[in-house]
Amino acid sequence: MNIPPTITKYFWGDNLQELDFHTHQKYITQTLLEKGDITATQWLFTQIPKTQIKSLLPELKLSKKSANFWSLYL
């Protein structure tokens, strides 16, 4: 699955033709939770259940502030 054009701006340093949601799910989730806006996170929540994202949080490389926010939010 390709990433929508409204979200590709967060992956400016990546080759978008090679970036696949299923293959790079953890990286995409991490990037969108750390840098994404409301549109990006809403799209992410349509792709992965919030409970699954919450279980991934300890494995993601998020700033302390972002990790704290998402653990409370989710």
C-alpha atoms as an extended CHARMM CRD file, in Angstrom:
* protein
*
        74  EXT
         1         1  MET       CA              0.0000000000        0.0000000000        0.0000000000  PROA      1               0.0000000000
         2         2  ASN       CA              1.2590000000        3.4340000000       -0.8750000000  PROA      2               0.0000000000
         3         3  ILE       CA              1.2430000000        6.3790000000        1.4540000000  PROA      3               0.0000000000
         4         4  PRO       CA             -1.2040000000        9.1590000000        0.5100000000  PROA      4               0.0000000000
         5         5  PRO       CA              0.3030000000       12.3360000000       -0.9970000000  PROA      5               0.0000000000
         6         6  THR       CA             -0.7710000000       14.4140000000        2.0130000000  PROA      6               0.0000000000
         7         7  ILE       CA              1.5100000000       12.3060000000        4.2220000000  PROA      7               0.0000000000
         8         8  THR       CA              4.5790000000       11.9080000000        2.0240000000  PROA      8               0.0000000000
         9         9  LYS       CA              5.9880000000       15.2410000000        3.2570000000  PROA      9               0.0000000000
        10        10  TYR       CA              7.0800000000       13.4800000000        6.4550000000  PROA      10              0.0000000000
        11        11  PHE       CA              9.2550000000       11.0910000000        4.4600000000  PROA      11              0.0000000000
        12        12  TRP       CA             11.1940000000       13.6560000000        2.4340000000  PROA      12              0.0000000000
        13        13  GLY       CA             14.4920000000       11.7770000000        2.8340000000  PROA      13              0.0000000000
        14        14  ASP       CA             13.1030000000        8.3970000000        1.8030000000  PROA      14              0.0000000000
        15        15  ASN       CA             12.5730000000        6.7910000000       -1.5680000000  PROA      15              0.0000000000
        16        16  LEU       CA              8.7750000000        6.8230000000       -1.7180000000  PROA      16              0.0000000000
        17        17  GLN       CA              8.6810000000        4.1300000000       -4.4080000000  PROA      17              0.0000000000
        18        18  GLU       CA             10.3360000000        1.7150000000       -1.9690000000  PROA      18              0.0000000000
        19        19  LEU       CA              8.4400000000        2.8070000000        1.1510000000  PROA      19              0.0000000000
        20        20  ASP       CA              5.6540000000        0.2810000000        1.6840000000  PROA      20              0.0000000000
        21        21  PHE       CA              3.2790000000        0.4960000000        4.6310000000  PROA      21              0.0000000000
        22        22  HSD       CA              3.2250000000       -3.2340000000        5.3550000000  PROA      22              0.0000000000
        23        23  THR       CA              6.9970000000       -3.6680000000        5.0830000000  PROA      23              0.0000000000
        24        24  HSD       CA              7.9030000000       -0.4660000000        6.9410000000  PROA      24              0.0000000000
        25        25  GLN       CA              4.9350000000       -0.2370000000        9.2980000000  PROA      25              0.0000000000
        26        26  LYS       CA              6.9860000000        0.4110000000       12.4360000000  PROA      26              0.0000000000
        27        27  TYR       CA              9.0820000000        3.1500000000       10.7850000000  PROA      27              0.0000000000
        28        28  ILE       CA              6.0220000000        4.8640000000        9.2910000000  PROA      28              0.0000000000
        29        29  THR       CA              4.1500000000        4.6840000000       12.6010000000  PROA      29              0.0000000000
        30        30  GLN       CA              7.1130000000        6.0950000000       14.4790000000  PROA      30              0.0000000000
        31        31  THR       CA              7.5570000000        8.9650000000       12.0280000000  PROA      31              0.0000000000
        32        32  LEU       CA              3.8950000000        9.9260000000       11.9820000000  PROA      32              0.0000000000
        33        33  LEU       CA              3.5140000000        9.7790000000       15.7600000000  PROA      33              0.0000000000
        34        34  GLU       CA              6.6130000000       11.9180000000       16.2080000000  PROA      34              0.0000000000
        35        35  LYS       CA              6.1610000000       14.4570000000       13.4020000000  PROA      35              0.0000000000
        36        36  GLY       CA              2.7080000000       14.0240000000       11.9180000000  PROA      36              0.0000000000
        37        37  ASP       CA             -0.2180000000       16.4030000000       12.0210000000  PROA      37              0.0000000000
        38        38  ILE       CA             -3.8640000000       15.5360000000       12.6670000000  PROA      38              0.0000000000
        39        39  THR       CA             -4.3960000000       14.3810000000        9.0710000000  PROA      39              0.0000000000
        40        40  ALA       CA             -1.3920000000       12.0610000000        9.2410000000  PROA      40              0.0000000000
        41        41  THR       CA             -2.3700000000       10.5120000000       12.5570000000  PROA      41              0.0000000000
        42        42  GLN       CA             -5.9980000000       10.0800000000       11.5020000000  PROA      42              0.0000000000
        43        43  TRP       CA             -4.8080000000        8.2160000000        8.4070000000  PROA      43              0.0000000000
        44        44  LEU       CA             -2.5180000000        6.0820000000       10.5830000000  PROA      44              0.0000000000
        45        45  PHE       CA             -5.4350000000        5.1950000000       12.8720000000  PROA      45              0.0000000000
        46        46  THR       CA             -7.4020000000        3.9820000000        9.8380000000  PROA      46              0.0000000000
        47        47  GLN       CA             -4.5350000000        1.6600000000        8.9250000000  PROA      47              0.0000000000
        48        48  ILE       CA             -3.6790000000        0.2170000000       12.3440000000  PROA      48              0.0000000000
        49        49  PRO       CA             -5.9620000000       -0.2320000000       15.3600000000  PROA      49              0.0000000000
        50        50  LYS       CA             -5.0990000000        2.0890000000       18.2410000000  PROA      50              0.0000000000
        51        51  THR       CA             -4.5820000000       -0.9040000000       20.5240000000  PROA      51              0.0000000000
        52        52  GLN       CA             -1.9070000000       -2.2410000000       18.1860000000  PROA      52              0.0000000000
        53        53  ILE       CA             -0.1940000000        1.1540000000       18.0440000000  PROA      53              0.0000000000
        54        54  LYS       CA             -0.2330000000        1.3230000000       21.8430000000  PROA      54              0.0000000000
        55        55  SER       CA              1.4400000000       -2.0770000000       22.0650000000  PROA      55              0.0000000000
        56        56  LEU       CA              4.1340000000       -0.8580000000       19.6260000000  PROA      56              0.0000000000
        57        57  LEU       CA              4.9840000000        2.2540000000       21.6690000000  PROA      57              0.0000000000
        58        58  PRO       CA              7.8100000000        0.6790000000       23.7420000000  PROA      58              0.0000000000
        59        59  GLU       CA              9.5470000000       -0.4320000000       20.5370000000  PROA      59              0.0000000000
        60        60  LEU       CA              9.3360000000        2.9380000000       18.7700000000  PROA      60              0.0000000000
        61        61  LYS       CA             12.0520000000        5.5570000000       18.9460000000  PROA      61              0.0000000000
        62        62  LEU       CA              9.9730000000        8.5240000000       20.0760000000  PROA      62              0.0000000000
        63        63  SER       CA             11.0060000000       11.5830000000       22.0260000000  PROA      63              0.0000000000
        64        64  LYS       CA             10.1170000000       11.4180000000       25.6960000000  PROA      64              0.0000000000
        65        65  LYS       CA              7.4390000000       14.0660000000       25.1790000000  PROA      65              0.0000000000
        66        66  SER       CA              5.8280000000       12.2170000000       22.2470000000  PROA      66              0.0000000000
        67        67  ALA       CA              6.0290000000        8.8340000000       23.9660000000  PROA      67              0.0000000000
        68        68  ASN       CA              4.3400000000       10.2680000000       27.0570000000  PROA      68              0.0000000000
        69        69  PHE       CA              1.6050000000       11.9690000000       25.0210000000  PROA      69              0.0000000000
        70        70  TRP       CA              0.7740000000        8.8900000000       22.9550000000  PROA      70              0.0000000000
        71        71  SER       CA              0.8080000000        6.5570000000       25.9460000000  PROA      71              0.0000000000
        72        72  LEU       CA             -1.7470000000        8.8210000000       27.6500000000  PROA      72              0.0000000000
        73        73  TYR       CA             -3.8080000000        9.3720000000       24.4900000000  PROA      73              0.0000000000
        74        74  LEU       CA             -3.9730000000        5.7450000000       23.4730000000  PROA      74              0.0000000000
